[in-house]
Amino acid sequence: MANPRIRTLTWWRKWAKRDWAIAAVGFTIILFALTLLFDSRNPDLNSTDDLVPLTFLHRAKATGAFCLDGSLPAYHFQKGFGSGSNSWVLHIEGGGWCNSIESCNYRKRTALGSSNYMDQLVQFSGILSRHPSQNPDFYNWNKVKIRYCDGASLAGHPESEFKNGTKLFFRGQLIWEAFTDELLSLGLSNAKQALLSGCSAGGLATLIHCDDFRDHLPKDATVKCLADAGFFLDEPDILGQRTMRAFYHDVVQLQGTAKSLHKNCVGRMEPSKCFFPQEIVKNVRTPLFIVNPAYDFWQIQHILVPDASDPHGYWSRCRLNIQNCNSSQIETLQGFRNSLLKALSELQQNEEVGMFINSCFIHCQTLMAETWHSPRINNKTIAESVGDWYFNRKVLKQIDCPYPCNPTCYNMDFTRGL
């Protein structure tokens, strides 16, 4: 039985029967709504100064670094000040992937595939906040939100584009390189401190490009990477099917992402397996921090219990609200949690790696003020844990007890409004 003190957030589920690309758009809408909900609880933190304008990456045109639809990539930049003038936080937006011509064609008509649909102004909060009370360790740093518009975690290659009139651009790697060049010209080349972060598919992109980011910065700079809800598991679904592995195989084949993955990995196994974080992190040299809920709602809904694995709807209420799960379903979810901890076991031995693995039914947590400061594990928030790790005050590996032990969680509830 779920702990009655655990707070829940409600939203309606519009995307239950649609493909992965559409589900990704649905998640982006949910994340945006949550940001508005949480920020509304802190009216003193809201002002027009917090709205950061969209900047188009015009230099991308020369290198052909285009979004899926051929539009220019874009980002939001807020200049640092004071002691943070030479320090940088980059955050790569999330939003799933597209694994077929059909899903990529759908995606290119959204903000996840075209800058033509991106919001001109976005609110910076959580790890991107400029308020000391909300973000004491990074508030005055240069901050960049990289918009995600390629559908392959910034890892696609144009060699895989179809030349038969589909008009889709698979340029994720070129986009990453264009962003890097742009930001280096804005002052990143003089950085003394830098943190590359990302949420969901952006968290995966962070892991893929972490060492390249490190290699572009001064050798004496402190450079680290943070993946938020980006540790996707190579686990079978409830019917024993490798749904996520098959999906990643299609993404890798369609967009040619193997060239962006570590050569040691793709040389010894099927490239799509190297798209999973548990393989990527084996070759990352740069210090990492992993923020991940053990009951990640996106992974439960798309890896453990995808729609096709539950034709009779036995899991329908559980996968939308963890408090609706019966004892048998909770046992299955605990097994999924154990798989996450097993996949992280090697990293747990690495002294430079920090972790915050909480027992909440949520997805990304570093971009929203409320989840940046709650939940707590051992009386530590995500914000405090990340700051302690980055500044070497203390390298923490916070592993929460199993659900439903943590009353400080924000748990999503998708059942209201159905």
C-alpha positions as CSV (number, residue, x, y, z in Angstrom):
1,M,0.0,0.0,0.0
2,A,1.4,3.4,-0.9
3,N,2.4,5.7,1.9
4,P,-0.5,8.2,2.2
5,R,1.9,11.0,3.0
6,I,3.6,10.8,-0.4
7,R,2.5,13.9,-2.4
8,T,1.2,13.4,-5.9
9,L,1.1,15.6,-9.0
10,T,-1.8,15.2,-11.4
11,W,-1.9,15.5,-15.2
12,W,-4.0,13.9,-17.9
13,R,-2.5,11.3,-20.2
14,K,-3.1,12.3,-23.8
15,W,-0.6,10.0,-25.5
16,A,-1.4,6.5,-24.3
17,K,-1.9,4.8,-27.6
18,R,0.4,6.8,-29.9
19,D,3.9,6.0,-31.1
20,W,7.2,6.8,-29.3
21,A,7.7,10.1,-31.0
22,I,4.3,11.4,-29.9
23,A,4.9,10.1,-26.4
24,A,8.0,12.2,-26.3
25,V,6.1,15.3,-27.2
26,G,3.5,14.4,-24.5
27,F,6.3,14.2,-21.9
28,T,7.7,17.6,-23.0
29,I,4.2,19.1,-22.5
30,I,4.0,17.5,-19.0
31,L,7.5,18.7,-18.1
32,F,6.6,22.3,-19.2
33,A,3.3,22.1,-17.2
34,L,5.2,20.9,-14.1
35,T,7.7,23.8,-14.4
36,L,4.8,26.3,-14.5
37,L,3.1,24.5,-11.6
38,F,6.2,24.5,-9.4
39,D,7.4,28.0,-10.3
40,S,3.9,29.4,-9.5
41,R,4.5,28.3,-5.9
42,N,7.5,30.6,-5.8
43,P,6.0,33.9,-7.1
44,D,9.0,35.9,-5.7
45,L,11.3,34.0,-8.1
46,N,9.3,34.8,-11.2
47,S,10.1,37.9,-13.2
48,T,10.6,38.8,-16.8
49,D,14.4,38.7,-16.1
50,D,14.0,34.9,-15.7
51,L,12.6,34.5,-19.3
52,V,15.5,33.7,-21.6
53,P,15.2,34.3,-25.3
54,L,15.8,31.8,-28.1
55,T,19.0,32.2,-30.1
56,F,19.3,30.5,-33.5
57,L,22.6,28.8,-34.3
58,H,23.3,30.7,-37.5
59,R,26.8,29.3,-37.9
60,A,25.2,25.8,-38.2
61,K,24.2,26.6,-41.8
62,A,27.8,26.5,-43.0
63,T,28.3,23.0,-41.7
64,G,24.8,21.6,-42.5
65,A,23.9,21.1,-38.8
66,F,20.1,21.2,-39.2
67,C,17.2,20.0,-37.2
68,L,15.1,17.1,-38.6
69,D,13.1,19.4,-40.8
70,G,16.1,21.4,-42.1
71,S,15.6,24.4,-39.7
72,L,18.5,25.9,-37.7
73,P,19.2,24.5,-34.2
74,A,18.6,26.9,-31.3
75,Y,19.5,27.5,-27.6
76,H,18.9,29.9,-24.7
77,F,21.8,31.7,-23.1
78,Q,22.0,33.7,-19.9
79,K,25.3,35.4,-19.2
80,G,27.1,34.7,-15.9
81,F,28.2,37.4,-13.5
82,G,30.5,38.1,-10.6
83,S,32.4,35.0,-9.4
84,G,30.5,32.9,-12.0
85,S,31.7,34.8,-15.0
86,N,34.1,32.0,-16.1
87,S,31.8,29.1,-15.0
88,W,29.3,27.4,-17.2
89,V,26.3,25.1,-16.9
90,L,25.0,23.6,-20.1
91,H,21.7,21.6,-20.1
92,I,20.6,19.5,-23.0
93,E,16.8,19.3,-23.4
94,G,15.1,15.8,-23.4
95,G,12.3,14.4,-25.4
96,G,12.7,10.8,-26.6
97,W,13.8,9.7,-30.0
98,C,12.3,8.8,-33.4
99,N,13.0,5.4,-34.8
100,S,11.2,5.4,-38.2
101,I,10.5,7.6,-41.2
102,E,7.0,7.9,-40.0
103,S,7.8,9.0,-36.4
104,C,10.6,11.3,-37.5
105,N,8.2,12.9,-40.0
106,Y,5.7,13.5,-37.2
107,R,8.5,14.8,-34.9
108,K,9.7,17.4,-37.5
109,R,6.4,19.2,-37.1
110,T,7.0,19.8,-33.4
111,A,9.5,21.7,-31.3
112,L,11.4,18.4,-30.9
113,G,12.3,18.4,-34.6
114,S,12.1,22.0,-35.8
115,S,13.1,25.3,-34.3
116,N,10.1,26.8,-36.1
117,Y,7.9,25.5,-33.3
118,M,10.1,26.3,-30.3
119,D,9.1,28.8,-27.6
120,Q,10.8,32.1,-28.0
121,L,11.2,32.6,-24.3
122,V,11.7,29.9,-21.6
123,Q,11.9,30.1,-17.8
124,F,15.2,29.0,-16.2
125,S,14.7,27.2,-12.9
126,G,16.3,24.5,-10.9
127,I,19.9,24.0,-11.9
128,L,19.5,26.9,-14.4
129,S,18.0,29.3,-11.9
130,R,19.7,32.7,-11.3
131,H,18.4,32.9,-7.7
132,P,20.9,32.1,-4.9
133,S,18.1,30.8,-2.7
134,Q,17.1,28.3,-5.4
135,N,20.5,27.5,-6.9
136,P,23.2,28.5,-4.4
137,D,26.1,26.7,-6.1
138,F,25.5,27.7,-9.7
139,Y,23.2,30.7,-9.7
140,N,25.7,33.2,-11.2
141,W,27.2,30.9,-13.8
142,N,26.8,31.3,-17.5
143,K,23.8,29.1,-18.4
144,V,22.8,27.4,-21.6
145,K,19.8,25.4,-22.5
146,I,20.4,23.4,-25.7
147,R,17.2,22.7,-27.5
148,Y,16.8,19.1,-28.8
149,C,15.7,18.8,-32.4
150,D,17.4,15.8,-34.0
151,G,15.6,12.8,-32.4
152,A,18.8,10.8,-31.7
153,S,20.4,12.3,-28.6
154,L,22.6,14.6,-30.8
155,A,24.3,11.5,-32.3
156,G,22.9,11.1,-35.8
157,H,25.0,11.3,-39.0
158,P,24.0,12.5,-42.5
159,E,25.4,9.4,-44.2
160,S,22.3,7.7,-43.0
161,E,19.8,10.1,-44.6
162,F,17.5,8.8,-47.2
163,K,17.9,10.4,-50.6
164,N,14.4,9.5,-51.8
165,G,12.5,12.7,-51.0
166,T,11.8,12.2,-47.3
167,K,13.5,15.5,-46.5
168,L,14.7,14.4,-43.1
169,F,18.0,15.6,-41.8
170,F,19.9,13.3,-39.4
171,R,22.5,15.7,-38.2
172,G,22.7,15.3,-34.4
173,Q,26.5,15.0,-34.3
174,L,26.9,18.0,-36.5
175,I,24.5,19.9,-34.2
176,W,26.5,19.0,-31.2
177,E,29.7,20.2,-32.9
178,A,28.1,23.4,-34.0
179,F,26.9,24.1,-30.5
180,T,30.3,23.5,-29.1
181,D,31.9,25.9,-31.5
182,E,29.3,28.6,-30.8
183,L,29.7,28.4,-27.1
184,L,33.5,28.3,-27.2
185,S,33.3,31.6,-29.1
186,L,31.0,33.1,-26.4
187,G,33.6,32.4,-23.6
188,L,33.4,28.7,-22.9
189,S,36.9,28.4,-24.2
190,N,38.1,30.3,-21.1
191,A,36.0,28.4,-18.6
192,K,37.5,27.6,-15.2
193,Q,34.5,25.5,-14.2
194,A,31.9,23.7,-16.4
195,L,29.1,21.3,-15.9
196,L,27.4,19.5,-18.9
197,S,24.0,18.2,-17.9
198,G,20.9,16.9,-19.6
199,C,17.4,15.4,-19.0
200,S,16.1,12.2,-20.4
201,A,17.3,11.8,-24.0
202,G,19.4,14.9,-23.2
203,G,20.9,13.0,-20.3
204,L,21.8,10.2,-22.7
205,A,23.4,12.9,-25.0
206,T,25.3,14.1,-22.0
207,L,26.9,10.7,-21.4
208,I,27.6,10.3,-25.2
209,H,29.4,13.7,-25.5
210,C,30.8,14.1,-22.0
211,D,34.4,13.3,-22.8
212,D,34.3,15.4,-26.0
213,F,33.0,18.3,-23.9
214,R,35.9,17.9,-21.5
215,D,38.5,17.7,-24.3
216,H,37.4,21.1,-25.8
217,L,38.0,22.9,-22.5
218,P,41.2,24.1,-20.8
219,K,43.1,21.3,-19.2
220,D,43.1,23.1,-15.8
221,A,39.4,23.7,-15.8
222,T,37.1,21.6,-13.5
223,V,34.8,19.8,-15.9
224,K,32.1,17.3,-15.0
225,C,28.9,15.9,-16.4
226,L,25.4,15.2,-14.9
227,A,22.8,12.9,-16.5
228,D,19.3,13.4,-15.1
229,A,16.8,10.5,-15.9
230,G,19.1,9.5,-18.7
231,F,20.1,6.0,-17.5
232,F,17.8,3.9,-19.7
233,L,17.9,0.2,-18.9
234,D,18.4,-2.7,-21.4
235,E,15.7,-4.7,-19.7
236,P,12.9,-7.1,-21.0
237,D,9.4,-6.0,-20.6
238,I,6.8,-7.9,-18.6
239,L,6.3,-10.4,-21.5
240,G,10.1,-11.0,-21.8
241,Q,10.4,-8.9,-25.0
242,R,13.4,-6.6,-25.5
243,T,11.3,-3.7,-26.5
244,M,13.8,-1.0,-25.7
245,R,16.7,-2.8,-27.3
246,A,14.6,-3.2,-30.5
247,F,13.7,0.4,-30.4
248,Y,17.3,1.6,-29.9
249,H,18.3,-0.8,-32.8
250,D,15.9,1.1,-35.1
251,V,17.2,4.5,-33.9
252,V,20.8,3.5,-34.4
253,Q,20.2,2.0,-37.9
254,L,18.0,4.9,-39.1
255,Q,20.2,7.8,-37.9
256,G,23.6,6.1,-38.0
257,T,24.5,6.9,-34.4
258,A,27.2,4.2,-34.2
259,K,29.8,6.7,-35.4
260,S,29.2,8.8,-32.2
261,L,29.6,5.9,-29.9
262,H,32.8,4.6,-28.3
263,K,34.9,2.5,-30.8
264,N,35.8,-0.1,-28.2
265,C,32.1,-0.8,-27.6
266,V,30.9,-0.9,-31.2
267,G,33.9,-3.1,-32.1
268,R,32.8,-5.9,-29.8
269,M,29.0,-5.8,-29.7
270,E,26.0,-4.8,-31.7
271,P,26.0,-1.0,-31.9
272,S,22.5,-0.5,-30.5
273,K,23.7,-2.1,-27.2
274,C,26.3,0.7,-27.1
275,F,23.5,3.2,-27.1
276,F,22.6,2.1,-23.5
277,P,24.1,4.1,-20.7
278,Q,25.4,1.0,-18.9
279,E,27.8,0.4,-21.8
280,I,28.5,4.1,-22.4
281,V,29.7,4.8,-18.9
282,K,32.3,2.1,-19.0
283,N,34.4,4.3,-21.3
284,V,33.7,7.8,-19.9
285,R,36.8,9.4,-18.3
286,T,35.2,12.6,-17.0
287,P,33.6,12.6,-13.5
288,L,29.9,11.8,-13.6
289,F,26.8,12.4,-11.5
290,I,23.7,10.2,-12.0
291,V,20.3,11.5,-11.0
292,N,17.6,8.8,-11.6
293,P,14.4,7.7,-9.9
294,A,14.3,4.0,-9.3
295,Y,10.7,4.0,-10.5
296,D,11.1,6.3,-13.5
297,F,7.6,6.6,-14.9
298,W,8.9,6.9,-18.5
299,Q,10.9,3.7,-18.2
300,I,8.0,1.9,-16.5
301,Q,5.6,3.0,-19.2
302,H,7.9,2.4,-22.2
303,I,10.5,-0.2,-21.2
304,L,8.9,-2.4,-18.5
305,V,5.2,-2.1,-19.4
306,P,4.9,-0.7,-23.0
307,D,1.3,-0.7,-24.3
308,A,1.8,-3.8,-26.5
309,S,2.9,-5.9,-23.4
310,D,-0.4,-5.3,-21.6
311,P,-3.2,-6.0,-24.1
312,H,-5.8,-6.7,-21.4
313,G,-5.0,-3.6,-19.3
314,Y,-3.9,-5.4,-16.2
315,W,-1.2,-2.8,-15.6
316,S,-3.2,0.2,-16.9
317,R,-3.8,1.9,-13.6
318,C,-0.5,0.9,-12.0
319,R,1.6,2.3,-14.8
320,L,-0.1,5.6,-14.6
321,N,0.0,6.0,-10.8
322,I,2.3,3.9,-8.6
323,Q,-0.1,4.1,-5.7
324,N,-2.6,2.0,-7.7
325,C,-0.1,-1.0,-8.0
326,N,-1.0,-4.2,-6.2
327,S,1.5,-6.3,-4.3
328,S,2.5,-8.4,-7.3
329,Q,3.1,-5.3,-9.5
330,I,5.1,-3.7,-6.7
331,E,7.3,-6.8,-6.6
332,T,7.9,-6.5,-10.4
333,L,8.7,-2.8,-9.9
334,Q,11.2,-3.7,-7.2
335,G,12.8,-6.1,-9.6
336,F,13.2,-3.2,-12.1
337,R,14.8,-1.1,-9.3
338,N,17.2,-3.9,-8.6
339,S,18.2,-4.0,-12.3
340,L,19.0,-0.3,-12.2
341,L,21.2,-0.7,-9.1
342,K,22.9,-3.7,-10.7
343,A,23.6,-1.6,-13.9
344,L,25.0,1.1,-11.7
345,S,27.2,-1.3,-9.6
346,E,30.4,-0.6,-11.4
347,L,29.9,3.2,-11.0
348,Q,29.3,2.7,-7.3
349,Q,33.0,1.7,-7.0
350,N,34.2,4.8,-8.8
351,E,35.2,7.5,-6.3
352,E,34.6,10.4,-8.8
353,V,31.0,9.3,-9.5
354,G,28.1,10.8,-7.6
355,M,24.6,9.4,-7.5
356,F,21.1,10.3,-6.3
357,I,18.8,7.4,-6.9
358,N,15.5,8.1,-5.2
359,S,12.4,6.1,-4.9
360,C,9.9,8.4,-6.7
361,F,7.6,7.9,-9.6
362,I,8.8,10.8,-11.7
363,H,11.2,11.4,-14.6
364,C,13.5,14.5,-14.9
365,Q,14.2,16.4,-11.6
366,T,17.0,18.9,-12.0
367,L,15.2,21.6,-14.0
368,M,12.3,22.2,-11.6
369,A,12.7,24.2,-8.3
370,E,10.6,21.8,-6.3
371,T,12.3,18.5,-7.3
372,W,15.7,20.2,-7.3
373,H,15.1,20.7,-3.6
374,S,12.9,17.7,-2.8
375,P,13.0,14.7,-2.5
376,R,15.6,14.1,0.2
377,I,17.8,11.1,0.9
378,N,19.6,11.0,4.2
379,N,18.3,14.6,4.6
380,K,20.2,15.7,1.4
381,T,18.4,17.2,-1.6
382,I,19.5,16.7,-5.3
383,A,20.8,20.4,-5.3
384,E,22.9,19.8,-2.2
385,S,24.2,16.5,-3.4
386,V,25.2,17.8,-6.8
387,G,26.9,20.8,-5.3
388,D,28.8,18.7,-2.8
389,W,30.0,16.4,-5.5
390,Y,31.0,19.1,-8.0
391,F,33.0,21.1,-5.5
392,N,34.5,18.0,-3.9
393,R,32.9,18.9,-0.5
394,K,31.8,15.3,-0.4
395,V,31.2,12.7,-3.1
396,L,27.9,11.2,-2.3
397,K,26.2,8.1,-3.6
398,Q,22.7,8.5,-2.3
399,I,20.7,5.3,-2.8
400,D,17.1,5.5,-1.5
401,C,15.3,2.7,0.3
402,P,12.6,0.9,-1.8
403,Y,9.2,2.4,-2.5
404,P,7.1,3.5,-0.6
405,C,9.6,4.6,2.1
406,N,10.3,8.2,1.1
407,P,7.5,10.7,2.0
408,T,9.4,13.6,0.4
409,C,8.8,12.3,-3.2
410,Y,6.8,14.1,-5.8
411,N,5.0,11.2,-7.6
412,M,3.3,11.7,-10.9
413,D,-0.4,10.7,-11.2
414,F,-1.6,10.3,-14.8
415,T,-5.0,8.8,-13.9
416,R,-6.9,12.1,-13.2
417,G,-8.8,13.5,-16.1
418,L,-9.0,10.2,-18.1
